[in-house]
Amino acid sequence: MTRPLLITDCDEVLLHMVVPFRAWLDEEHDVHFSFENEGFVNALRRKECGTVLEPAEVWRLLQLFFETEMHRQTPIEGALESLARLSEIADIIVLTNIHEAAHEGRIAQLRAVGIEHPVYWNQGGKGRPAHKFVEAYTPSAVLFIDDLAQHHESVAKHVPHAWRLHMVGEPEIAGTIPSAPAAHARIDRWGEAESWIREKLLSGPAQP
């Protein structure tokens, strides 16, 4: 009998991202990142004049952060311990929305904190790659974790029988982010989420 499959995001699920990104922008680029601003692109302003950065500049800085500053990221509370226990009952894949250039760095980053599970990168919705993993593993159940609502919508479309958990592990932003409509549950702490994840992985497929 095949094992269940857990597909998890990395940033804000396993590792803190926006807080170290904000610190780096402040220290190295004189840019202020406001968590109160609606929309990621509009949240970055030059400290000297208050000008909003152009979208292309925001994405350039984000890519540069992933290529050079991953060492600033630290594990979300409880993530490593929960993942280790869940690996006893399920296969685990990390599916992370980064560019290919940052892939090897992400693998090394996760290994450095003790996460040895396969790591895959993608751009855009995560439903199609999740579907490919399900075809390859043929799991008894599949559960998907991510902090972004659009990825839950994508997985719901391409893997409708997957359990979907919306988790925003960064306390500084969790309260400002609405729950994903396409997720089955919203739990932001691993200490509370682990039992829900375990139960769903052992219960079989979700009802589409």
Secondary structure, DSSP 8 states (H G I E B T S, - for coil): ----EEEE--BTTTB--HHHHHHHHHHHH-EEE-TTSSSSGGGEEETTT--B--HHHHHHHHHHHHHH-GGG--B-TTHHHHHHHHTTTSEEEEEE---GGGHHHHHHHHHHTT--S-EEE-SS-SHHHHHHHHHHH--S-EEEEES-HHHHHHHHHH-TTSEEEE----HHHHTTS---TTSSEE---HHHHHHHHHHHHHH-----
